[in-house]
Amino acid sequence: MKHTLDPHMFRHLSLEDTCRKVADLGYDHVELSPRPDFLSWWTRPKVYPERVRTFKKALKDHGVGLATLQPMYRWASPYSDEWEVAIDNWKRAIEIAVEMECPMLVSEFGRGGSPDRSLVDRSGLHRPETCEGQFFRAMDLLVPILEREGLVLSLEAHPEDWIEEIAPAVDIIRTIDSKAVRASFIAPHTFFYGPDMVANLRATAGLLTHVRLADTYDHNKSSQLRYIVNPPGSKVRVHQHTDFGQGEIDWNLFFSTLGDMKFDGVLSNCVFAWEDRYEDSARFMLSETKKYVEKYWTRVD
């Protein structure tokens, strides 16, 4: 088991100080989410030999492993210019993962390109069938590279993306049919995945390699006031990543299910809501996660 921290809440720190902070907070691995001085959102990675060297040295000096990198590029875009840039950036991200000796890349299904262009339906979202076609084109090019390099790509359905639910995401991953492509389960997206959390977790059996941990509210509650959005009726997907106990996920049920599935991958703390108390949040989440693992796994690494 890799107990991992997403350092987004202290992204103002340098890569070197990020490694130090992750170690100080008690974690043995870091999950490097997008940041402008490494793998930035949508644009070319800002990575060169000296940056790789100093980052790898800091990881070693502080005894921290690099569990994952998170490239975010529009590989499901219906627009040829965006799609081609995304593929070029993905190829570079794979090279960087090899240089960093990072075994896993995590990402989303692509969000379908810039929303202010054509090819959208009445909701303002890109048509899923168009995005799916572009995504499979990307897989045809990139999966052989991932397989050759011995890397794992773990994919997550995401609120607002062209896939929000677990079932179609798992179907696509199984259709790709490669040991290099696995599944993520993002706990704070639980209530977007479908009505049955346990069934959705179990649907990933044999594929699940990466789990993000944070609590969230159930946006499906009948009051319709879990979130108040103005103006009413806005086409938005609202969720939050909070500490355990500050939302409505049944964590005993969540972790007992993972234990039954003998999950032994990356457990990543990805709380984003408390930047003013990120140290307390990170320590609390790690302590509670280890308690759940000790309770529900027969073997603790």
N, C-alpha and C positions, 0 to 999 in steps of 0.2 A: 504494500500500500504506500502510495506517495501522498503525504500531507503537504498540500501546495497552497500558496498564497498568490492571488492576483493583486499586484501592487498598485492598481489604478488609483486608490485613494491617496497615495503619496507619490504620484507620478511626477511631481516637481523635483524629486531627487534625481541625481545622476544615476546612470546604470551601476556605477561602482558603489554609490551610497545605497542604492536600492538593494543590492546584494547584502550589504552590511545590515540594513534594517530588517530584511526578511529573516536573517539569522538571529538577530536580537529578539525578534518576536517569537522565536521558537520553531520556525518552520525549516524543514530540510530541503524543500524544493520551491522554486518560483515558477509561476505561470505568467509569461511575459505577454500582456495584452498590448494592443496597439499604442504606440507612443511616437511622437514626431522625430525622435533621434534614433529610431531603429526600424521597426515595421510600422509605418504610419498608415492611417486610414486612407484607402483608395489610391495612394500615390506610390511612386517608386521608393523602395526601401532606402533609408539613409544609412547605409552600412558600407564600411570600407575596412581594409586590413587592420589598421590601428585600432579601430573601434571593436572589432572582433577580438583582437589580442587582449585589450584592456578589460573587456567584459568577461572573457574566459578566465583571466587572471583573478578578477574579483570574485567570481563564483568559486574558484578553487581556494582562494585565501580565506573565504568565509564559510567554506564547507557546505555550499548550497548547490543543489543540482538544478539544471534547467529542464523542467518537466515538459513544458510545451511552449511553442510560439503560436501566435494567432494572426495569420495573414487575413486581411479583409479587403477583397477586391471583387469587382462586379462581374464575376465569371458567368452569371446568368443573365447578363444584360442583352436585350434584344437589339442593341445598337452596335454595329460592327466596330466602330472606333473604341467604345468603352470596352467591349469584349476583348479586342486584341491587346489593349493596354493591360487589362486584367490578366490575361494569359502570360504576357511578358513578365509582369510583376510576380505572378505565382512561380514562374520558373526561377526567378531570382530568389524568392523566398525559400524555395527548396534548396537552392545552393547554399543559402545562409544557414539553414537548419543543419546541413551536412557539415559546414565549417564550424558551427557551434556544438557539434555532437549532440544535437537535440533530437530525441527519438520520435517526437509527436508534433504534428501540426493540428490545430483545432480551428474550425471556421464554421460559417453559416452557409446556407444554400445560395446566397448571393444577392438577395433583395431586388434583383431585376433591373438595375440601372437607374439613372437619374429620373425623378418623378415628374419633371416639368417638360417631358417630351411626349411623343405620340405613343401609340400601341398600349393604351391603358383602357381599363373597363370603366363603367359608370362610377365605381367607388373611388377612382383615382389610382388604383393599384394596377400593376402590370398583369397581363393575362397569364395565369399559371402555366398554360400549355406552351406559350412562347418561351417563358423562362426555363421551363423544364427542358425543352429542346436545346437551348443554349448551354444549360448546365451539363447535359450529357455530352455535348460536343467538347466541353472543357475536360470532362472526365476521360474521354477517349484519348486526349493528348497528354494529360497529366498523370493518370494512374500508372502507365508504364514507367514513367520517371520515378514516381514514388516507390514502385516495386523494385526497380533497379537499385535505388539508394537505400533500401531497407527501412523506409520511413512509414509511419502510420498517420493517416489523415482521419480525424474524428469530426463528424459533422453534427450540427445541431439545428433543429427547427427553431424558428425565432418569431416572436410576435412582430407582425408587420411584414414579414417575409412572405414569399409566395408559397411557402410551406410553414404552417404554424402548428400542425398536429403531428404526433409521433407516428401514427400508422402509415401515412404516405411517405414520411421520411425513411422509416425502416424498409418499406417496400423498395424505395429507390436504392438504398444502400445494398440490399440483398440482390437487386437487379445488377448492380455494378459487379458484384460477385468477385471481390478481391480482398485478400487478407490485409491489404494496405488501407482499406477504407472501413472505418468502424463508426460507432455511434456514441454521441454524447447525450447525457440527460441533464438538463439545466433546471435545478429544483425551483428557482423563482419563476420559471415558465410553466410550472406544473398545471396550472388551471387553464392555460391555453392549449395544452397537449390533448385534452379530452377529459371526460368526466370521471374516469376511474384511474387514480394514480397508480395503484398496484398493477392493474392490467397493463398500463403504459410502460411501467418499469419492466415488467416481465416480457413485454413485446420486444425488448432489446436483447433478450437472452442470446448469448453467443456473439454479440456485437459490441456490448457496452464496455467501453474502456476509459471513459472520462465522465466525471460527475462534478457539477458545480453546485456549491452549497450556499444558500441564502434563503431567508424566509420571504413570504409575500402574502398579500391578501387574495382571497378568492373573488375575482371580478364577476363570477357568475351568480353571486348571492342575489336573492330575489328582490332585495330592497332597491337595487340599482343605484345605491348611493355609497358603494364602497369607494368610488372615486367620483369627484364632482368636476366635470369638464365644461368649460365655457368656450363658445356657445354650446348649448345642449344639442346633442346629435352630431357633434364633430366626429369625423372619421379618424379616430386615434386608437392606439393600442397602449394602454397604461399599465405598468407594473412597477414593482420596486424590489430591490435587493437589500433586505434587512437582516439583523441578527436573529438567530433562533429565538422563537417565542414572541417575536414582534409581528408575526403574521398568522396564517391559519393552516400551515402545513402540519400534518400529524407526523412528527419526526420519529417517534417510536415505530410507527408503521413504515415509514420511509426506510429507515436503517435496518429494520428487521427484514424487509423485503430484499434489500441489497445483500444482507448477510446470508439469507436463504439462497440467493443467486451466486454466492461465493465470489462476489465482486472483489477484484484485486488490482485495481488500476489507479488512476489519478483522482483523488478527492481534493477539490480546489475550493477554498474560501473565496467567494466573490461578492462580499458585501460592498455596496457602493453608497449607502445612504448616510454614512456618519463620518464625513471627512474631518470633522472637528474632534472626533474621538477615535480615530482609526486604530491607534495602538491598543486601546482597551477592547475594541471590537475584534481585532485580529486575534488577540490572546484568548478572549472568551470563546470565539468560534473554534479555535484549535483545541482548547480544553474540552469543550462539549463534544466535538467530533470524536476525539479519542475515547471519551466515555461511551459514546454510542457504539464505536467499533469494538471496544472491549466487551460490551454487553452482548452484541449480536453476532460477532464472528468467533468461531472456535479457535482461530489462530490469528494472533496479532503480530504484524511485522513492525 
